[in-house]
Structure formats: structure tokens, C-alpha cells
């Protein structure tokens, strides 16, 4: 698991953002991205009113298709309001 936090003002048009995920960005040291090499993973992006990483009702969310760790580009479209 990895968590990256940005303020909406930092995600300027065209609403594309470049970031890198890696072992150093895990909030839980025992969950390292390198442990999933050779397996499929999914990237989730969420816009949270509260700023909390935990999903809450009213948050906006989108998920990528499954990808292999190390892939260079991943598209995530935020297209869902959480109930």
C-alpha cells in the first residue's frame, strides 16, 4: 500500500499528474511495492473532502486497470462518488 497526498490546487490542468511509487513511500513499512513484483496491482486515486486517506462517503474515486509494478504509465479516471 502507498499513499501520496496532494492539494487540489497542485493538480493543475490538464489534470494529469506524474508521480513515482516505490518502497520508500509506504506508510506501513511491511507493505513494500517490491513485494508485488510479478503480480498485478491496481492504482486507486481519491479526492477526499476530509483529507484522510481512508475512504469515506462522498469522496470521489477512480481505479486503474490491473498493472504490473514497474509499468511506466497508468491511467486513473476519477469517475465515482463513494456512497
N, C-alpha and C positions, 0 to 999 in steps of 0.2 A: 504494500500500500504506500502511496505517495500523496502528499498534499502540497499544492502550490497555491499561494494566496496573492491575489491582485485586487486593487481597487478598480471599479468600473471605469474611472477616469483614465486609467493606464492602458485600457484596451481600446485604443482609438481606431477609427475607420481605417481600413476596410474591415475591421473586426476580425482580423487574423492575428494570431499571436504565436511567436516562436518561443519554445521552451525546451529544456532538456530534462529528462527524468533519469535518475541514477541512484545508486545505493546511498549516497550521502544525503538525499532529500527525503528519506523515510522518517516519519515521526515515531515509528516503532522500530528500533534497531534490528529486531529479529526478522522483520519482513523486508528483505532486500530484493530489488528488482532482478539482480543477477541469479537469484534462486529460481527464477522462472524462465531462464534461457531454454529454448527448445519447446516451450509451451506457449499456448495462446493466452493473451491478456486482453483486457478491454479498458479503454480510457474513458472516464466519465468527467464531464465538466458541469459545474453547478454555479448558478448565481444565487447567492443566499442573502436574504434581507437582513438576517441577524449577523452574518459574517462568520458563523460557526461552520466547521467542516462537516458536521453531522447533518444529514438530510432532514429537512423539516417541511411541513405543509406550506405550500405557497412558493417554495423555491423553484427556480427554473433549472431544467436539467437536460442534458443530452449525452448520448453514449456513442462511441466509435464501434465499428465492426471489430471482430476479434483480430488481433495482430500479434506478430512475434516481437518480443523485446529486441530492440536494436533497429527496428524499422525507422526510416528517416522521416517520413511524413505520415501524420494521422489526421483525419478529418473528423471533427466532432461538431454536430449541428445541435444547438440547444433548441429543443422543439417540444418540451413537455413541462407542464406545471404539476408539481407534486401534490397529490391530494392531502 
